[in-house]
């Protein structure tokens, strides 16, 4: 019996959906291009128990080379005879056809060997494996179209996960759907394909997995801006205007060859106009990573041609989401980046171009997207920056309409929905055997990387440091997301991590200076290179409750803390109303995450935390309460009370509850900044 396999041509930004899909099924073989998968992604696939096979390596032997060469020559000969037999080739008149034939033939001659090679690889994959699914991010260019058409011919289910919202393209280059199903971000992405006659049942709106992070980032806009200020040296007192660059794919005659230079120049002209009007801004050119080899130099050259100083301009290729969330205004050209701005609750401006105007506007008026031509851009930016009512109105429109572009307004669940679509389309895969929570999560060192290990980080905890630390340790750093934010905020700092889970530690090692794999208790920090009295920062984010002896950990850390050293702690609150109410019903149900995470072995109330801190030689210098989302309405309704009140839950009633007690009862986590208590030596 052949082993079950899938073929994945997904891009890295959608890897999370593939990972969740694999976690839903018994281990299988994943056939993919190794170049599209980072080492961390390859490790994550291995963590699911699946085996990764290089699609390119399936046909590297001498027999394959001979087969590919012979088939290529045969097909080229047949194609050449075919085009010579058409007097009016591709609908052109005879004289034009004579000029077009050799151009088309040379193009096919250049592409065909790689296509035949791919088909040979796919053929061998089908001979060796029982292929349950092909998933791709596009079915229009050479690899995606060839593989998807092959899958359909073989009766293999296929899913095309859109790599963007087709704002105009369904009417041009994306004018057909080859895959069995097209997964789009929202209804806006469906419209063009329905106009082309694609059946509704082949189109599924899930949201974009790559945009799941905006559900969190839009609640942390000030922290996002602070991170950008630190990393790029932005002026905090000036507004941030971000321009997302565009490019010419040259896949149709509608492309504008010089659109990169023309659009950057239009943005810079608008910025210079603002300067002359006395409006100073941080102007960021947010370029695509693929443009990094030439983009910064090209932008500098455009500034010189305009006779403009580079003061106030910044160039970046990273931090796409942070810029969308941290910007005061986001500008782009007929781009999905504008939708990201809408999801991040940032005002957006669409800089229109001749191709876009020819094909019709990308955004309807009720989205709140301001659409302007180049000569109108400066005025639009000035109005948005100077008029709070206009700004608020645009944001309100964008928030109302965002769900039309990205399903459920980017609720953070698109990755899970796409994984479900893949599972529903694949044929013959066995679902992963249901395991109890204790079976899944108690092997912390060897287990799969849990979903929480891939969070975008916790900037609110990073913002609690007030001492400009030079050396920081994140104990329980997971995949390093929060530690990386510390590195961003304090670029000259050394940031270390300690992590038990080997797979997560490997991911973290690519983000920060050093990662020690194991338990904190396993290491002698002095032997590892950290002298006593030099540690300026320690992060213990939801870690102490996992330790058998957190008291001992705090005591052992104390001599390493520098005179200005700060510990930032996040600790779950066991005196939580929802948890207490469940207990009154006889429930104390362990879960994969949350207050009753199966790996928690210590539990704290606020009073016990205060006692814990004092007993281990520290003092609390700052405390914050993270309100439980399930209890937010209760807190909002009662936070102004001045006298004790009564709280009624399903099975429990609390009398004479003060405001401070209610705050604790509605809290899910305490966030604390500690320093050494000088009275304890």
BELNOR-V622847 format. One record per helix or strand of 3 or more residues. SS is the DSSP state (H for helix, E for strand). FROM is the first residue (numbers start at 1). TO is the last residue. If there is no record, write none. Layout:
ss = (SS | SS)
from = (FROM | FROM)
to = (TO | TO)
//
This chain:
ss = (E | H | E | H | H | E | H | H | H | H | E | H | E | H | E | H | H | E | H | H | H | E | H | E | H | H | E | H | E | H | E | H | H | E | H | H | H | H | H | H | H | E | H | E | H | E | H | H | E | H | H | E | H | H | E | H | E | E | H | E | H)
from = (3 | 12 | 29 | 34 | 39 | 51 | 56 | 62 | 89 | 94 | 129 | 142 | 158 | 169 | 181 | 187 | 200 | 203 | 209 | 214 | 221 | 239 | 259 | 281 | 289 | 295 | 313 | 320 | 329 | 337 | 347 | 354 | 365 | 370 | 374 | 388 | 407 | 414 | 437 | 451 | 459 | 471 | 481 | 494 | 502 | 514 | 520 | 525 | 535 | 544 | 550 | 561 | 577 | 606 | 618 | 629 | 645 | 653 | 659 | 667 | 678)
to = (9 | 23 | 32 | 36 | 47 | 54 | 59 | 84 | 91 | 128 | 136 | 154 | 161 | 171 | 184 | 195 | 202 | 205 | 211 | 217 | 232 | 244 | 276 | 286 | 291 | 306 | 316 | 326 | 332 | 343 | 351 | 359 | 367 | 372 | 386 | 405 | 410 | 425 | 441 | 454 | 462 | 475 | 489 | 499 | 508 | 517 | 522 | 528 | 541 | 546 | 558 | 572 | 584 | 615 | 627 | 638 | 648 | 657 | 665 | 676 | 680)
//
